[in-house]
Amino acid sequence: MKEQAKYPTARRELREKIIISAGELFAQEGIRSITMDDIAASFGISKRTLYELFSDKEALLIECIRREMALEEAFMREQVTRSLNVLEILLKRYQRSIERFHATSKKFFDDIKKYPRAYEQLKNGNNRNTEDAVNFFKEGVRQGYFREDVNFPIVNSLLRAQLDILMESDLCKTYPFLAVYESIMFTFLRGISTEKGACELERFIIRYRAK
């Protein structure tokens, strides 16, 4: 409602288009290599008009992150209504994250650390996802897919720490980013799964690697 009050319809539509386009550019090319001049030129508008919509590049980047988080939340809500069990939902989320990583350059993750407000926005989103993940794991225990002797807040925090290290380490100079990410996620899920969950996970991995 605040955005609707702040911007007339035409400006609001332009603003949304810029967020979508800039988000794709930042992901593909990195953040620092894309200037506000580039974005303004791509829409045929003046830089002054662009700065009326976004106070600076970091403000635009934050809106791109917020949009991606909203899409993630909408995706998860849809999966909850359509999927049969918690493990299926988590695996579909994993597949979606792989698709996002395919469309995101390593430069994006390197560059975002130079924008502290945007980086904080991204981390806050991850923290919210962490709470959701723990609740999903607990539901997975009730459904028989995950072990009940696992402390999910602890192991999920360890998983998040591994992913944070992945973003900051030089490991991906030796191994492909997706190969490292896959190793982290599949090892994690195997470790928390019951026999029932492990069988479902292995079926998913076979289908996933056959593509």
Sequence and secondary structure as in RCSB ss.txt:
>XXXX:A:sequence
MKEQAKYPTARRELREKIIISAGELFAQEGIRSITMDDIAASFGISKRTLYELFSDKEALLIECIRREMALEEAF
MREQVTRSLNVLEILLKRYQRSIERFHATSKKFFDDIKKYPRAYEQLKNGNNRNTEDAVNFFKEGVRQGYFREDV
NFPIVNSLLRAQLDILMESDLCKTYPFLAVYESIMFTFLRGISTEKGACELERFIIRYRAK
>XXXX:A:secstr
 HHHHHS HHHHHHHHHHHHHHHHHHHHH STTS HHHHHHHHT  HHHHHHH SSHHHHHHHHHHHHHHHHHHH
HHHHHHH SSHHHHHHHHHHHHHHHHHTS HHHHHHGGG HHHHHHHHHHHHHHHHHHHHHHHHHHHHTSB TT 
 HHHHHHHHHHHHHHHHHSSGGGTS HHHHHHHHHHHHHHHHB HHHHHHHHHHHHHHHH 
